[in-house]
Amino acid sequence: MAASFSITRVIAFWDRLNSSFWFVPALMAIVAVALSFLLIEVDTLRDVDQTDDPNAFYTFGPEGARSILSVIATSMITVASLIFSITMLSLQLASSQFGPRVLDNFMRDRSNQIVLGTFIATFLYCLFVLRSVRGMEGASFVPHLAVGFGVVLAAASVAVLIYFIHHIATSIRIETLLAKLAREGCAAVDRLFDERPEQGAGHQMPDGFEASSRQIAADFGGYVQNIGIDALMRIASEHDLVLRVDAPPGRFVIKGACVITAYPQDRVSDKIAEELRGAVVIGRDRTPYQDLEFAIHRIVELAQRSLSPGLNDPTTALYCIDRLGEVLGRAAGRGIPSAMRLDRDGQVRLSIETVVLEDVACRAFAAIARYGITDADVVSRLSETLVRLEEVFPLAARRGITDFREQVLSASRGQPIPGFDDRILSDLQDTDSTQP
């Protein structure tokens, strides 16, 4: 089965390409090579001779230009190798300390890509300008403007190196990482949660949907990363179809598994089936783009690792709980999306599995409480965060949060903990019992 292409997959491919570690440096290197040819051509047209004025910009003879360009090129490739080594060391540290799921954040760090690209681009620029320097003193061609710009690039590279040292030291801090994970989680909330949650409430799938529908199979296996909702709605409206997404973002599917069911089957030609298949992006790993559970799970994983006996860092777990409260609070502030999506005429066109907010919240906090139930600080922060979420969650979801909070406090009292911690937990339960 040939892979189908659509605007959804093209956008997803461009996003992966743009966030890869090599794309920006490669693009900067190409620009640097092109710029070297351009400036050499400008120098050829200007035909500027060397001047003896020490205050002038053009003070390069052939040997001086060669020496300057050689020194810059050698130093740039040396520093680029050093930066690459530091980056790999940071990735190794991040993998062992924070887990392999967060490596993608370090690989997609645009600052690291630009820093590496700056040194590689400066190296290639000087290398290509160096080849154009010809002749001896008095009978020569020296691209003064191009050589001068190489000096400017060298000075800029020094500034970039200083910035890189600061940036790499900041980026490996747990606070910085958690802030980035929380931003991605909030972005996933904004993409998934509808501001008009009542749009498809009360609507049902047409009668005979299962018996008279056609299943659209995945063209290869992997994790569903992106569903082109707008593309599916457009196709369904144009061809008068009703669609059901059977593999929401985050689901693992094998090749040939059903990802979309289309009704009625007699209106779904092979061409339309390819268009529907092209609206589903499948990749090797999960991404937080439309997968809120995965975005939350990465924060939960950091909390679990910090509470393990090997690390024993409950302070990091407290930071993780705060960030989880931020993401879930963002979700509570928006409308819960309806499973049914309607077109402009009010007809059901799409059905897709939606997020149950209280289930996501309880599973996330339960995974942390499982490891930190004997730590009074962790239990106390969990209780405080759950109280704040109770205040902003929809009425239908509050009861689940309240019940879960009571279960956490009850379980914590049954653990063998020091007396001073027991008093803290008793105060929490007393506070909970006095609330209306």
N, C-alpha and C positions, 0 to 999 in steps of 0.2 A: 504494500500500500504506500503510495507516494505521499510525502508530507505535504500538507496544504499550507498555503501562505495567506495571510490577511494583514490588514493594517494593525490589528492587535498584536500579532506575532512580530511584525516589523518593529513596532514600538518597544516591545519587550526585548527584542534582540538589540536594539539601539541602546536601551537602558543598561543591559548587561555589558555591552561593549564600552559604553561611556564610563561605567563604574569599574572596569577591570584595571588591574595595576599597570598594565603595559600600554594601554591605548593613548593616554595623555602624553607620556614621555615620547612615544613613537610619533605622535602628531607634532609635538614641539621640535623633535629632531628633524622632521621633514620641513617644517617652517624655517628652521635655522639653515638648512642646506640651501633652500630656495633663496633665503635672504642673502646668503654669501654670494651666490651668483648675481643677484640683483645689484648689490653694492659694488661688486667687482666691475660689472658693466657700467655703473654710474661713474666709477673712477676712470674707466677707460674713456668714456665720453668727455669727462671734465679735463683729463690730461693735466693734472696738477703736479708740478715739480716739487721736489724736496726744498724746504726752506731752512735757513740757518738761524731763524729767529727762535730762541728757546721758549718764548711765550706762545708761539703758534701751535695750533692743533696738529699740523702735519710736520712731524720731526723725525720721520722714520726713513732710514736708508734701507737697502736690501738686507744687509746683515742684521741690522737692528730689528727690522720687521720679522725676519725669520726667528730671531732669538725670542722676541716677545710672544709671537704666536706659538712657538715650541714650548715655552715655559707655561703658558696658559693652558695649552692642550694637555700637557703632561700632568699638571696639577689638577685639572678638571676630571680626568679619568681616574686619577688616584682618589680624589674626594668622592666621586660617584661610587667607586667600589666600597669606600668606607660607609657611605650612606646606605648602600644596599645591605652591607653586613649588619649595620645597626638596625635596619628595618627587619631583617630576618631574625635577629635576636629578639626584637620586640614581639614579633609574631610567635616565636617559641615561648616567650614568657607569658604572652596572653593566652596561648593554648593551654599551658599547664596551670595557670592561675585562674583564668576565667572560663575555660572550656572552649572546645573547638567551634561551637555555634556562633561565637562572637568574632571569629577570625575574619569573616566577611566584612565586618565594619572597619577593621584595620586595613584590609586590602583595598576597600573603596574610599579610603581617606584621600580626598582630593589634594590636601596640602602635601602629603608624602609623594603623590604622583607628580605634582608640579616641581617639588624640590629635586627629585631624581631627574625629571625631564630638563630642568634648567642646566644641570651640570653636563648631561649627555648632549644637549643642544649646543652648549658653549664649546664642548670638545669638538663636535663635528663641524661647527662653524669655523673654528680656528684651523682645523685640518684642511678644509676646502679652500679657505683663503690662503693658507700657506703654500698650496700648490701653484698659486698664481704669481707669487713673488719670483721675479726672474732678474738675472744679470748681476753685475758688480756695480760699485760706486761710480757714478758719472754716466753709466749706460745701463739703465735698468727700468723695470716697471714695478712700482710699489703701489698697491691699492690703499692709499693713505686713509681714505674714509672707512674702508672695510677693516683695516687694522685698528683704527681708532675705535670703531664700534666693538671690536673684540675686547679691547681694554675695558670698555664700558660694561660689557657682559661679564668680564672677570670680576669687576667691582660689585656688580649686582649679585653674582654668585656668592661672594663673601657674605653679603647681607642675608641671602637666602640660607646659607649655612648656619648663621647665628639663629635665624628664625627656626630652622629645623631642630636644632638642639633644644630650644624652648618648647617647641610643639611636641616633639616625641616624648619629652618628660611629662608634659601635661596630658597627652592622650592615653598614657598607660595608667593614669589614676582611675580608681574605681568610680569616683564621683563623675568624672568626665564621661566614662563609658556608660554609666547608668543614665546620665542625662541624654545621651544620644539614643540609647535604646528606648527611653521614654518618649522622645520626640518621634521616633519611628512608630511606636505604638499608638500615639495620638494621631499621627497621620493616617494609620490604618483605620482608626475609629472614624475619622472624617470621611474616608472613602467608603466605608461600609454602612455607616448608620445614616438613615434617611431623616431629613428634616420634616418629612410628611409621612409619619409612620402609619397613618390610617388609610393610606392610598388603596391598598388591596385587601383591607380587612373585611371578612365575611364572604369573600368570593371563593368559589370552588373550581376544581378542574372539571372540564366537560365530561359528560357521561360517555362511557366507552373509551376513555383515554388509553387505558392499558391494552385493550384488545385491538385498537386500530391505530397504533403508533409505531414509529420506526426508531430504532435505537442507533445512535451515532457513536461509533467506536473510536477509541483513542488510537492514533497512528503510531505511538510508541509509549513505553512505560516511563513512570516517574511520578513526581509530585505535581499536582495542579497548582500553578503559581498565580495565574491571572485568568479571570473570566471577563470577556468583553461584553458587559451587560448592555451597553448601548448598541453594539453590533448585533447582539441577539434580538433585542427589541426591534431594531430596524428590519432584520430579516423576517421576523415573525409577522410584523405589520405588513410588509410588502407582499408576502405570500400567504397571508391569512392562516398562520400557524399558531399553535399553543406549544410552548417548550417547557421542559422540566430539566433543570440542571441536576444530574445524578452524582456528580463529583465536584463538590465545592472546593474552593481554594484550601490547600493543606492536605487534601486527600491523596493517598497514594493509589495509583491505578496501574494496571498491567496493560501491555499491548493488546488491543482488541476489546478491552473492557468498555462498558457503556459510560459515556460522559454526559450525553444529552439525549433526551427522549423527545421526539417531535410528533405532533398530532395535527391532522390526520396523515397517515403514511402515504396516501395516494398523491399528496401535494409535495412530497419531499423527493425531489429528483436527486440524482447523484451529484449534480452541480451544487444544489442547495445543501446537501449533506456535507460537501467539502467546505462550503462557506461557514456552516455551523461548527465544523471541526476546527476550522481556522480561528474561531473566536476563543478557543481554549488553549492556553499556554501551559505546556508541561515541561518541567526541567528536572535536573538531577537532585535538587535539594529544595527545602521549603524556604520561602521568603516572606517577610512581613508585609508585603505590599497590600494584599487583600486577606491575609491570614492573621486575624487578631489573636487567636490562640497561640500561634507560634511567637508572635511579638511579645506576648505575656510570658510564655514559657522560657524565653531567653533570660528574662529578669528573674524568674523563679529558679532557674538553674544556678544563677550566680548566688542566690540566697542559700540554696541547698549545699553548694560547694563550700560556702563560707561557714556553714554550721557543721561540716564534717569534722571528725576528730583530727584529720591531717592538717586542716587549716585553723579551725577553732577561732573564727573571726566573726562573732555575733554582731559587731558594729556594722559590718557590710550588710548583714541580713536586715538590719534596721533601715539602712538606706534603700534596700530593695523593696521593703514593704512600703516605704514612702512613695517610691516611684510607681509601684503597682496601684496605690491609691490615686495617684495622679492620672494614670491611664484610664482606670475604671471610672473615676469621677468624670473624666472627659466623655466617656461613653454614656454615663448617666445623664449628662447634660444635653444629650441629643436624643431624638426619637428612635425607638426600637424599630428597625425596618420590618416591613411586612413581607411575608413569604411570597405573596402574589404581586406581580407587577402588571399594571394596566397601561394600555395605550391611551391616546388622546380621546378616543371614543368611549373609554371606560370598559373595554373588552380585556379579559385576561389574556396575556401574551406570554408570561414567563413565571415560572415557579422555581425558587431557589431556597435552599436551606439557610435559615437565619441563625444568628447568634442568640443564645439564651443568656442574658447578662448575669443573672444570679448564679447560674451553673458555672460560667467561666470564672466568676469571682471566687466562688466557694472552692472550686478545684485548685485555683492558684494559691489561695491562702492555706488550704489544707495541705498542699505539698510542702509549704514552709513550716506549718505547725507540726507536721509529722516529725521533723528533725529538731525543732526548737521548742517543743512542748515543755521541756524541763528548764528552760531559760526564762526567768521572770521578765526580763527586759523585752525579749521577743514576744512573749504572750501579751505583755502590756501594750506594745506598739501595734500588734495585731488588733487588739481590742479597740484601741483608739481609732485606728484606720477604719475598722468596720463600723464604728459609731458614726464617723463622718460620712461614710457611704450610705448608711441607713437614711441619713437626712436628705440625700440628693437622689437616691434611687427611686424609680417609679413605684407606686404603691404595690403593684403586683409582684415586685421583686424584693420588697423590703422584708417580708416575712422569712424568706429563705436566708437572707443575711443575718437577721436577728437570731434565728434558730442555730445557725452555724456559730455565731459568736458565743451563744450560751454553751454549745457543745465544746468549744475550745476552752472556755473557762472551767467547765466541769471536768474535762480531761486533765487540765493542768493541776487541779487540786488533788488528783489521785496519783501524782508522781512524787517520788522521793526527792524533795527539794529542801534546801536549808530553811530554817525558821524565819529569817528575815525576808526571804523571797516569798514564803508562805503568807506573810502579812501583806505583802504587795498584792498578791493574787486575791486574798480575802477582801481587800479594799475594792478591787475591781468588781468582784461578785456583789459586794454590798451596793456599789454604785449602780450596777446593772439591775439589782432587785428593786431599787427605789425609783427607777425610770418608769413612766406610765406605759 
